[in-house]
Amino acid sequence: MAQGVAGNHKLNADMFNALIDPNKASELSASVLPSLRHILYTGIHGLYWCTVITVILALIANYFDHDGQLTA
């Protein structure tokens, strides 16, 4: 998200807070909404995939840890 904000001089981090808040979202300019939504979507999508990969790695480690050697 920081790269998206830095790449567009019209955007700032406070706009993301306004985008998430339904009461303040209507105050944002219509010209910046598509950019804000795309940056937010990309950030959430990346976070989702990091979470999925972490869960898969945890399941694999759990599957092969029959005798509990990975726990402290």
VMD Tcl script that builds the backbone (N, CA, C; Angstrom):
set m [mol new atoms 216]
animate dup $m
set s [atomselect $m all]
$s set {name element resname resid chain x y z} {
  {N N MET 1 A 0.820 -1.185 0.000}
  {CA C MET 1 A 0.000 0.000 0.000}
  {C C MET 1 A 0.862 1.246 0.000}
  {N N ALA 2 A 1.985 1.180 0.689}
  {CA C ALA 2 A 2.873 2.344 0.747}
  {C C ALA 2 A 3.414 2.664 -0.642}
  {N N GLN 3 A 3.708 1.636 -1.443}
  {CA C GLN 3 A 4.193 1.875 -2.799}
  {C C GLN 3 A 3.107 2.514 -3.657}
  {N N GLY 4 A 1.873 2.080 -3.478}
  {CA C GLY 4 A 0.765 2.646 -4.241}
  {C C GLY 4 A 0.532 4.099 -3.899}
  {N N VAL 5 A 0.631 4.434 -2.623}
  {CA C VAL 5 A 0.448 5.822 -2.196}
  {C C VAL 5 A 1.623 6.666 -2.683}
  {N N ALA 6 A 2.827 6.138 -2.581}
  {CA C ALA 6 A 4.001 6.888 -3.016}
  {C C ALA 6 A 4.007 7.090 -4.534}
  {N N GLY 7 A 3.412 6.161 -5.261}
  {CA C GLY 7 A 3.386 6.258 -6.716}
  {C C GLY 7 A 2.377 7.236 -7.258}
  {N N ASN 8 A 1.467 7.694 -6.438}
  {CA C ASN 8 A 0.439 8.626 -6.894}
  {C C ASN 8 A 0.439 9.836 -5.967}
  {N N HIS 9 A 0.773 10.998 -6.491}
  {CA C HIS 9 A 0.895 12.193 -5.661}
  {C C HIS 9 A -0.448 12.726 -5.172}
  {N N LYS 10 A -1.556 12.244 -5.714}
  {CA C LYS 10 A -2.882 12.704 -5.281}
  {C C LYS 10 A -3.374 11.970 -4.030}
  {N N LEU 11 A -2.742 10.853 -3.693}
  {CA C LEU 11 A -3.225 9.998 -2.610}
  {C C LEU 11 A -2.385 10.166 -1.352}
  {N N ASN 12 A -3.017 9.942 -0.206}
  {CA C ASN 12 A -2.280 9.881 1.057}
  {C C ASN 12 A -2.920 8.818 1.944}
  {N N ALA 13 A -2.260 8.469 3.013}
  {CA C ALA 13 A -2.714 7.373 3.876}
  {C C ALA 13 A -4.048 7.692 4.552}
  {N N ASP 14 A -4.326 8.949 4.815}
  {CA C ASP 14 A -5.601 9.308 5.447}
  {C C ASP 14 A -6.795 8.989 4.550}
  {N N MET 15 A -6.568 8.977 3.258}
  {CA C MET 15 A -7.656 8.646 2.331}
  {C C MET 15 A -8.090 7.190 2.475}
  {N N PHE 16 A -7.143 6.306 2.837}
  {CA C PHE 16 A -7.504 4.908 3.029}
  {C C PHE 16 A -8.403 4.748 4.259}
  {N N ASN 17 A -8.111 5.502 5.294}
  {CA C ASN 17 A -8.979 5.471 6.471}
  {C C ASN 17 A -10.374 5.963 6.120}
  {N N ALA 18 A -10.454 6.989 5.282}
  {CA C ALA 18 A -11.752 7.504 4.860}
  {C C ALA 18 A -12.472 6.506 3.956}
  {N N LEU 19 A -11.716 5.773 3.142}
  {CA C LEU 19 A -12.326 4.791 2.243}
  {C C LEU 19 A -12.975 3.655 3.026}
  {N N ILE 20 A -12.366 3.259 4.119}
  {CA C ILE 20 A -12.892 2.157 4.924}
  {C C ILE 20 A -14.112 2.585 5.732}
  {N N ASP 21 A -14.158 3.839 6.140}
  {CA C ASP 21 A -15.271 4.365 6.931}
  {C C ASP 21 A -16.397 4.799 5.988}
  {N N PRO 22 A -17.561 4.139 6.036}
  {CA C PRO 22 A -18.651 4.479 5.110}
  {C C PRO 22 A -19.124 5.927 5.228}
  {N N ASN 23 A -19.044 6.505 6.411}
  {CA C ASN 23 A -19.499 7.879 6.578}
  {C C ASN 23 A -18.567 8.876 5.900}
  {N N LYS 24 A -17.290 8.574 5.863}
  {CA C LYS 24 A -16.317 9.482 5.271}
  {C C LYS 24 A -16.015 9.163 3.814}
  {N N ALA 25 A -16.381 7.969 3.354}
  {CA C ALA 25 A -16.079 7.572 1.981}
  {C C ALA 25 A -16.766 8.480 0.974}
  {N N SER 26 A -17.927 8.978 1.297}
  {CA C SER 26 A -18.645 9.863 0.376}
  {C C SER 26 A -17.952 11.215 0.226}
  {N N GLU 27 A -17.065 11.557 1.136}
  {CA C GLU 27 A -16.347 12.825 1.076}
  {C C GLU 27 A -15.154 12.779 0.117}
  {N N LEU 28 A -14.746 11.585 -0.287}
  {CA C LEU 28 A -13.590 11.450 -1.173}
  {C C LEU 28 A -13.967 11.826 -2.600}
  {N N SER 29 A -12.995 12.329 -3.314}
  {CA C SER 29 A -13.195 12.700 -4.708}
  {C C SER 29 A -13.397 11.435 -5.549}
  {N N ALA 30 A -14.313 11.506 -6.484}
  {CA C ALA 30 A -14.604 10.350 -7.333}
  {C C ALA 30 A -13.418 9.993 -8.220}
  {N N SER 31 A -12.531 10.931 -8.466}
  {CA C SER 31 A -11.381 10.658 -9.336}
  {C C SER 31 A -10.327 9.787 -8.669}
  {N N VAL 32 A -10.281 9.776 -7.332}
  {CA C VAL 32 A -9.267 8.970 -6.641}
  {C C VAL 32 A -9.812 7.637 -6.136}
  {N N LEU 33 A -11.114 7.453 -6.152}
  {CA C LEU 33 A -11.700 6.213 -5.629}
  {C C LEU 33 A -11.220 4.957 -6.355}
  {N N PRO 34 A -11.173 4.926 -7.685}
  {CA C PRO 34 A -10.679 3.696 -8.333}
  {C C PRO 34 A -9.247 3.345 -7.940}
  {N N SER 35 A -8.386 4.353 -7.840}
  {CA C SER 35 A -6.997 4.098 -7.444}
  {C C SER 35 A -6.921 3.584 -6.017}
  {N N LEU 36 A -7.664 4.214 -5.123}
  {CA C LEU 36 A -7.668 3.776 -3.720}
  {C C LEU 36 A -8.186 2.356 -3.592}
  {N N ARG 37 A -9.254 2.050 -4.284}
  {CA C ARG 37 A -9.835 0.700 -4.207}
  {C C ARG 37 A -8.883 -0.339 -4.775}
  {N N HIS 38 A -8.200 0.002 -5.863}
  {CA C HIS 38 A -7.251 -0.948 -6.458}
  {C C HIS 38 A -6.077 -1.218 -5.514}
  {N N ILE 39 A -5.535 -0.169 -4.910}
  {CA C ILE 39 A -4.409 -0.329 -3.988}
  {C C ILE 39 A -4.841 -1.131 -2.770}
  {N N LEU 40 A -6.017 -0.837 -2.241}
  {CA C LEU 40 A -6.528 -1.567 -1.082}
  {C C LEU 40 A -6.782 -3.031 -1.429}
  {N N TYR 41 A -7.375 -3.288 -2.589}
  {CA C TYR 41 A -7.643 -4.653 -3.032}
  {C C TYR 41 A -6.337 -5.433 -3.192}
  {N N THR 42 A -5.341 -4.813 -3.809}
  {CA C THR 42 A -4.061 -5.473 -4.021}
  {C C THR 42 A -3.381 -5.807 -2.691}
  {N N GLY 43 A -3.440 -4.866 -1.738}
  {CA C GLY 43 A -2.841 -5.114 -0.427}
  {C C GLY 43 A -3.524 -6.232 0.327}
  {N N ILE 44 A -4.853 -6.240 0.303}
  {CA C ILE 44 A -5.603 -7.297 0.997}
  {C C ILE 44 A -5.388 -8.635 0.302}
  {N N HIS 45 A -5.331 -8.627 -1.022}
  {CA C HIS 45 A -5.120 -9.851 -1.775}
  {C C HIS 45 A -3.742 -10.448 -1.451}
  {N N GLY 46 A -2.721 -9.610 -1.373}
  {CA C GLY 46 A -1.382 -10.079 -1.012}
  {C C GLY 46 A -1.346 -10.653 0.393}
  {N N LEU 47 A -2.028 -10.002 1.309}
  {CA C LEU 47 A -2.103 -10.495 2.685}
  {C C LEU 47 A -2.818 -11.844 2.742}
  {N N TYR 48 A -3.870 -11.993 1.961}
  {CA C TYR 48 A -4.597 -13.260 1.893}
  {C C TYR 48 A -3.669 -14.387 1.445}
  {N N TRP 49 A -2.893 -14.156 0.381}
  {CA C TRP 49 A -2.023 -15.212 -0.127}
  {C C TRP 49 A -0.902 -15.552 0.849}
  {N N CYS 50 A -0.380 -14.554 1.550}
  {CA C CYS 50 A 0.633 -14.830 2.583}
  {C C CYS 50 A 0.044 -15.709 3.682}
  {N N THR 51 A -1.191 -15.446 4.048}
  {CA C THR 51 A -1.869 -16.241 5.071}
  {C C THR 51 A -2.102 -17.666 4.591}
  {N N VAL 52 A -2.539 -17.821 3.359}
  {CA C VAL 52 A -2.777 -19.161 2.811}
  {C C VAL 52 A -1.482 -19.966 2.784}
  {N N ILE 53 A -0.394 -19.348 2.346}
  {CA C ILE 53 A 0.895 -20.047 2.294}
  {C C ILE 53 A 1.358 -20.436 3.696}
  {N N THR 54 A 1.175 -19.544 4.659}
  {CA C THR 54 A 1.557 -19.850 6.042}
  {C C THR 54 A 0.755 -21.012 6.599}
  {N N VAL 55 A -0.536 -21.037 6.330}
  {CA C VAL 55 A -1.389 -22.136 6.811}
  {C C VAL 55 A -0.987 -23.449 6.155}
  {N N ILE 56 A -0.706 -23.419 4.876}
  {CA C ILE 56 A -0.290 -24.645 4.180}
  {C C ILE 56 A 1.027 -25.160 4.740}
  {N N LEU 57 A 1.994 -24.262 4.969}
  {CA C LEU 57 A 3.266 -24.685 5.557}
  {C C LEU 57 A 3.076 -25.240 6.967}
  {N N ALA 58 A 2.180 -24.640 7.736}
  {CA C ALA 58 A 1.907 -25.142 9.082}
  {C C ALA 58 A 1.265 -26.529 9.025}
  {N N LEU 59 A 0.368 -26.733 8.081}
  {CA C LEU 59 A -0.263 -28.051 7.941}
  {C C LEU 59 A 0.753 -29.109 7.517}
  {N N ILE 60 A 1.651 -28.746 6.601}
  {CA C ILE 60 A 2.693 -29.689 6.173}
  {C C ILE 60 A 3.613 -30.025 7.345}
  {N N ALA 61 A 4.036 -29.023 8.088}
  {CA C ALA 61 A 4.906 -29.264 9.247}
  {C C ALA 61 A 4.185 -30.117 10.275}
  {N N ASN 62 A 2.926 -29.867 10.491}
  {CA C ASN 62 A 2.145 -30.641 11.455}
  {C C ASN 62 A 1.977 -32.089 10.996}
  {N N TYR 63 A 1.817 -32.296 9.708}
  {CA C TYR 63 A 1.642 -33.634 9.166}
  {C C TYR 63 A 2.905 -34.482 9.378}
  {N N PHE 64 A 4.072 -33.890 9.174}
  {CA C PHE 64 A 5.320 -34.643 9.282}
  {C C PHE 64 A 5.888 -34.683 10.696}
  {N N ASP 65 A 5.287 -33.985 11.616}
  {CA C ASP 65 A 5.779 -33.955 13.006}
  {C C ASP 65 A 5.016 -34.988 13.840}
  {N N HIS 66 A 5.249 -36.270 13.559}
  {CA C HIS 66 A 4.522 -37.338 14.245}
  {C C HIS 66 A 4.891 -37.458 15.714}
  {N N ASP 67 A 6.156 -37.239 16.032}
  {CA C ASP 67 A 6.590 -37.462 17.409}
  {C C ASP 67 A 6.755 -36.159 18.197}
  {N N GLY 68 A 6.327 -35.043 17.694}
  {CA C GLY 68 A 6.338 -33.785 18.443}
  {C C GLY 68 A 7.696 -33.128 18.578}
  {N N GLN 69 A 8.610 -33.365 17.658}
  {CA C GLN 69 A 9.943 -32.796 17.756}
  {C C GLN 69 A 9.968 -31.308 17.404}
  {N N LEU 70 A 8.976 -30.803 16.702}
  {CA C LEU 70 A 8.976 -29.394 16.304}
  {C C LEU 70 A 8.476 -28.474 17.424}
  {N N THR 71 A 7.863 -29.024 18.440}
  {CA C THR 71 A 7.393 -28.201 19.551}
  {C C THR 71 A 8.514 -28.038 20.575}
  {N N ALA 72 A 8.476 -26.943 21.272}
  {CA C ALA 72 A 9.560 -26.647 22.231}
  {C C ALA 72 A 9.417 -27.432 23.511}
}
mol reanalyze $m
mol bondsrecalc $m
mol representation Tube
mol addrep $m
